[in-house]
């Protein structure tokens, strides 16, 4: 009996991330120099979003179900953009390639 309770608690922690909410970088108005603002996502926001429109990068918390390109196109009202949704904390920051380019361009 005791081992089954321990197992259930362990599975719950694994599924719900020890009760911690997701954190994402958040610059919903956009930034050309990257974004260091961190935001705790609400309980319904289960993904981080990064949208690039030209030189401007928008980052924020979002529902993973809203990561569909059609939904994002309606939200940002631009004809061309790239987007990335991910589901781990702070995963919508600069990629290693972006950081490497920054290091050698300055």
Legacy VTK file of the C-alpha trace (Angstrom):
# vtk DataFile Version 3.0
C-alpha trace
ASCII
DATASET POLYDATA
POINTS 106 float
0.000 0.000 0.000
2.705 2.468 0.974
4.714 1.809 -2.193
1.663 2.509 -4.382
1.143 5.873 -2.649
4.801 6.778 -3.201
4.480 5.723 -6.833
1.367 7.889 -7.342
3.082 10.912 -5.773
6.158 10.407 -7.980
4.019 10.139 -11.121
2.087 13.277 -10.123
5.312 15.253 -9.666
6.600 14.036 -13.021
3.377 14.993 -14.803
2.826 18.365 -13.147
6.390 19.628 -12.776
6.547 19.673 -8.971
3.842 22.345 -8.915
6.025 24.923 -10.644
4.548 26.891 -13.486
6.218 27.378 -16.815
8.448 30.441 -17.283
8.921 32.120 -20.652
10.722 35.165 -21.938
8.101 37.835 -22.496
8.371 40.770 -24.896
4.934 40.687 -26.546
5.434 44.146 -28.095
8.611 42.918 -29.772
12.303 43.629 -29.462
15.211 43.906 -31.869
17.876 43.214 -29.251
16.455 40.121 -27.581
14.404 39.884 -24.439
15.516 39.212 -20.886
12.100 39.729 -19.231
10.921 36.507 -17.582
7.241 35.778 -16.977
5.450 33.093 -14.972
2.823 31.621 -17.274
-0.753 31.202 -16.118
-2.136 27.736 -15.468
-3.741 27.602 -18.937
-0.602 28.723 -20.767
1.466 25.600 -21.339
3.964 26.787 -23.961
6.448 29.530 -24.784
6.175 31.343 -28.103
8.832 33.058 -30.197
7.674 34.870 -33.338
10.134 36.605 -35.654
8.865 39.275 -38.026
11.817 40.734 -39.914
14.236 41.973 -37.224
11.602 42.068 -34.487
11.197 39.160 -32.085
8.041 38.696 -30.021
8.143 36.323 -27.054
5.429 35.342 -24.593
3.489 32.586 -22.834
0.750 30.919 -24.879
-1.536 27.914 -24.922
0.094 25.179 -26.980
-3.216 24.720 -28.800
-2.828 28.308 -30.110
0.556 27.616 -31.710
-1.155 26.856 -35.006
0.180 29.049 -37.833
-3.335 30.221 -38.780
-4.095 31.368 -35.241
-0.726 33.145 -35.005
-1.298 34.847 -38.378
-4.582 36.276 -37.069
-2.893 37.411 -33.871
0.081 39.172 -35.479
-1.652 40.372 -38.688
1.410 40.098 -40.929
1.832 38.076 -44.130
5.199 36.510 -43.277
6.732 35.406 -39.996
8.492 32.472 -38.418
7.333 30.967 -35.166
8.444 28.436 -32.623
6.497 27.006 -29.688
8.177 24.970 -26.986
7.153 23.586 -23.621
10.138 23.907 -21.286
10.962 26.906 -19.120
12.743 29.777 -20.891
12.954 27.801 -24.134
11.913 30.812 -26.237
15.139 32.756 -25.704
17.997 33.180 -28.109
19.228 30.031 -29.790
22.869 28.989 -29.438
23.434 30.133 -33.033
21.995 33.590 -32.312
24.209 33.901 -29.215
27.263 32.799 -31.227
26.567 35.352 -33.994
26.133 38.064 -31.355
29.432 37.191 -29.733
31.420 37.459 -32.968
29.588 40.428 -34.500
30.339 42.846 -31.670
LINES 1 107
106 0 1 2 3 4 5 6 7 8 9 10 11 12 13 14 15 16 17 18 19 20 21 22 23 24 25 26 27 28 29 30 31 32 33 34 35 36 37 38 39 40 41 42 43 44 45 46 47 48 49 50 51 52 53 54 55 56 57 58 59 60 61 62 63 64 65 66 67 68 69 70 71 72 73 74 75 76 77 78 79 80 81 82 83 84 85 86 87 88 89 90 91 92 93 94 95 96 97 98 99 100 101 102 103 104 105
